[in-house]
């Protein structure tokens, strides 16, 4: 997490800019140019989004320390959209931005390792290790417990990457499960917060933050205060 | 879920075959042919996996009702892997197989809608609706509560698709959170099981199953019995 903290300090700005492209938000001149090349297809839409992201990143790179592309908005354009996700990540990193892939990925064992390789690590093709989406951090869903988180930790350590685990999300229904209190008096979100503390404890950087961050929706400031204790 | 039940009845087999390709499992003649065409690259690996899946699907189509490709194993080969995922789904469906995309996707609101479009629905590019990965069902993670599930339901209804929500997973650490008991005496997994019941109740098909299935690991038969009550 040190790289993120340093970027925040250098730019004197703690803002992360979301890159959640909706086609209807993209100026028509960019859409037209992309359709002229690739047709009104998933490929055309994905190209329009890439050009839009280039513009956004150019405008943001001097001001914000980090960007957060949301996988769903790329995945909805299929593999063509995922190609745009990869190209967007590369472009942002070339411009000095820290990239948090908002994928909320979750699984266990070797399957979670495959997600870790995809988003933070490298994939072996015969004797060669190839970086794939290669973000600087990935958001993950912790419902599966430690088995879903442990496979990420060695890759985070080896390649100086981090994860952010969902703890208390910002949506109205987050209370249906997250706010419920277990028999020991702790809520589900506090329980997960403690697990994050455990998962991260071996990796505290020079600014006191570990490689395992917690996602806490800004709509719930009281819960954020509670978790900071 | 009726289409799945009918496929199980027709083939007299309730087995779902996982399509979780590891490169090292793929016969070397397939890998060599793919590398000859595309190099020892992500594209070469993704092509080898596609050819392997074709063979698997050809062998399985008469015997099993459904296949379950695991997204992570495709995502680790980048957009090239996602292209193989799409092609694998198309091929399996052409051969009459029901396809459960094992993505464990989760998010809220319009972001979850984007995942729903990607995996079960269609994405609008200007005036055209284009199917994307277009599985028959998708696995989802319910930690975000109803806000993460509701966006899927209209698409399931419109396009005759289903979802499977994680309830009690098979991994050793699933108990860290899922087995904990809330103040009302119900465990987290039973609480989520009840939510699944609610989410699905409007969509019960002719065999009594709704469009919202529950994932319960076969390693926990007692919990499965409890949830069936």
Interface residues (C-beta under 8 A of the other chain):
Chain A: X20 X23 X31 X35 X40 X41 X42 X44 X45 X70 X72 X73 X75 X76 X77 X78 X79 X80 X82 X83 X85 X86 X104 X105 X106 X107 X108 X109 X111 X112 X114 X115 X117 X118 X119 X123 X124 X125 X126 X127 X128 X130 X132 X133 X141 X142 X143 X144 X145 X146 X147 X148 X166 X169 X171 X172 X173 X174 X175 X176 X177 X178 X180 X181 X182 X183 X188 X191 X192 X195
Chain B: X20 X23 X31 X35 X40 X41 X42 X44 X45 X70 X72 X73 X75 X76 X77 X78 X79 X80 X81 X82 X83 X85 X86 X104 X105 X106 X107 X108 X109 X111 X112 X114 X115 X117 X118 X119 X123 X124 X125 X126 X127 X128 X130 X132 X133 X141 X142 X143 X144 X145 X146 X147 X148 X166 X169 X171 X172 X173 X174 X175 X176 X177 X178 X180 X181 X182 X183 X188 X191 X192 X195
